[in-house]
Amino acid sequence: MRLVGAHEIRQMLGGISKQRVHVITSHRNFPEPIAVLAMGKVWDAADVEKWIAKHRPERADDDR
């Protein structure tokens, strides 16, 4: 399992702002974080990639 935090999610979504990442990750349809650490929430990268493919398909192939 590969974990990602808000910074990695920003990169996966094309360099959006920190505030926009917070809004997106707070949506009910965004995957639940795997854990909440002192540095912040972390998510399973595969769950985030699936969400991007479904909700932001224009970003799904950017890193490939």
N, C-alpha and C positions, 0 to 999 in steps of 0.2 A: 504494500500500500504506500502510495506517495501522497504526502500531505502538502497542502498549500495554505498560505495565509493571505491576508488582504493585498499585500504587495504583489504576490504572484497572480492573484486574480486580476489586479489592475493590468498587469502585463498581458494576461490571457485575453483581456477585453480591449486591447489596443491602446493601453496607456491612459485610461480614463482617470478622473480625479479621485482622490481619497474619499471625498464626500459622496461621489456617485457610487463607488464600491459599497459604502455603508448603506446607501439606499437600496441598491440591488440585493445585497446579502440579507437585508432585513425583510424582503418580500416573503410572503407565505410560500410561494412556489419555488424559492431557492432552497437547495439542499441544507439540511440541518448540519451544523458543525459537528465534527467528530469529538472535539474537546475545546475547552476554553482554558487557555494557558495565561500566564502572567503577561506574555507578549501579545495576547489577543486570541481570537478564534482561529481554529484550523479546520480545514475541510479535506475530504478525500478528493484528490485531483480528478479521479475518474467520474465522480458525481458532478463535479463542476464542469468538466468537459462535456458530459451528457446534457447538462442544463444549457450550456452555450450552444451546442448543436441544435437544441430544440428552440431556444428563445432568441438566440443571436446567430443565426446560421451564417451570416456574412463574416463572422469572426471564427467560425469553426475550423476553417482550413488555413488561417493566417500563419500558424506556426509550423505548418507541415510542408 
